[in-house]
Amino acid sequence: MVEMPTESEPVRVVQGDCLEVLRSLPDGCVDAVVTDPPYSSGGAFRGDRAAGTVTKYVRGNTGVSEDYAPFTGDVRDQRAYGYWCSLWLDQCLRISKPGAVCCVFTDWRQLPTTTDALQAGGWVWRGIVPWNKTEAARPAKGRFRNQCEYVVWGSNGSMGSEVAADNLRECHPGFFTQSVVAMHKRHIAEKPVEVMRGIVRICPPDGLILDPFAGSGTTGVAAISEGRRAILIEKEPAYAAICRRRVREAMGTGLLAGVG
């Protein structure tokens, strides 16, 4: 059984496969799910899709370091990706409180599959929040620049009526604009802290956030910065260690500002 976060330790990092760890968590214990799963979107065919993550996403990308540790689970085709997402999203629904929110990052290739999987997992689909990575995103000559990724979000049933308590909470932005600084990244797919801080605010203050694919731990850093608690699940030992280090740093400073 995973130990719940406490006031003195608001973020717990758990190393393990997400489906196995999720099954050990009790029903109705989290206020929000915020996560960035491996998109399985690199490569058009079976051969290049099965290549390692460094080969698919880093090599040939001018100015980007090859020092990132690889990660697994990024070789599924779209149907397999959708079925797999519906499995862990179903477990996240069980673990979430009524009215809890789920936010899942995706790119343009997997956007239709992710919206289907969210609903297959039992969530009520509420919308899409684009993240504009600005013109710093890699250009493709003669084509539109793929400079956006997306947060597909939904809720565990009704989000409640417009009572006085709801009206005191902030209205969240419908999109985020933040460039990626490659030299600050510890993970190939790491999101900027400022973007994640905006996303985790959908969770009530002092609420508990679940991230089944923690990567380098940015969700945990954002949670600490915004006064939320979090359970971070990460399969890869190298990234679980980075998660723990970044959480310790964030706890020591109260904020790890401005870099992704």
Rosetta blueprint (number, residue, H / E / L):
1 M L
2 V L
3 E L
4 M L
5 P L
6 T L
7 E L
8 S L
9 E L
10 P L
11 V E
12 R E
13 V E
14 V E
15 Q E
16 G L
17 D L
18 C H
19 L H
20 E H
21 V H
22 L H
23 R H
24 S L
25 L L
26 P L
27 D L
28 G L
29 C L
30 V E
31 D E
32 A E
33 V E
34 V E
35 T E
36 D L
37 P L
38 P L
39 Y L
40 S L
41 S L
42 G L
43 G L
44 A L
45 F L
46 R H
47 G H
48 D H
49 R H
50 A L
51 A L
52 G L
53 T H
54 V H
55 T H
56 K H
57 Y H
58 V L
59 R L
60 G L
61 N L
62 T L
63 G L
64 V L
65 S L
66 E L
67 D L
68 Y L
69 A L
70 P L
71 F L
72 T L
73 G L
74 D L
75 V L
76 R L
77 D L
78 Q H
79 R H
80 A H
81 Y H
82 G H
83 Y H
84 W H
85 C H
86 S H
87 L H
88 W H
89 L H
90 D H
91 Q H
92 C H
93 L H
94 R H
95 I H
96 S E
97 K E
98 P E
99 G E
100 A E
101 V E
102 C E
103 C E
104 V E
105 F E
106 T E
107 D L
108 W L
109 R L
110 Q L
111 L H
112 P H
113 T H
114 T H
115 T H
116 D H
117 A H
118 L H
119 Q H
120 A H
121 G L
122 G L
123 W L
124 V E
125 W E
126 R E
127 G E
128 I E
129 V E
130 P E
131 W E
132 N E
133 K L
134 T L
135 E L
136 A L
137 A L
138 R L
139 P L
140 A L
141 K L
142 G L
143 R L
144 F L
145 R L
146 N L
147 Q L
148 C E
149 E E
150 Y E
151 V E
152 V E
153 W E
154 G E
155 S E
156 N L
157 G L
158 S L
159 M L
160 G L
161 S L
162 E L
163 V L
164 A H
165 A H
166 D H
167 N H
168 L L
169 R L
170 E L
171 C L
172 H L
173 P L
174 G L
175 F L
176 F E
177 T E
178 Q L
179 S L
180 V L
181 V L
182 A H
183 M H
184 H H
185 K L
186 R L
187 H L
188 I L
189 A L
190 E L
191 K L
192 P L
193 V H
194 E H
195 V H
196 M H
197 R H
198 G H
199 I H
200 V H
201 R L
202 I L
203 C L
204 P L
205 P L
206 D L
207 G L
208 L E
209 I E
210 L E
211 D E
212 P L
213 F L
214 A L
215 G L
216 S L
217 G L
218 T H
219 T H
220 G H
221 V H
222 A H
223 A H
224 I H
225 S H
226 E L
227 G L
228 R L
229 R E
230 A E
231 I E
232 L E
233 I E
234 E E
235 K L
236 E L
237 P H
238 A H
239 Y H
240 A H
241 A H
242 I H
243 C H
244 R H
245 R H
246 R H
247 V H
248 R H
249 E H
250 A H
251 M H
252 G H
253 T H
254 G L
255 L L
256 L L
257 A L
258 G L
259 V L
260 G L
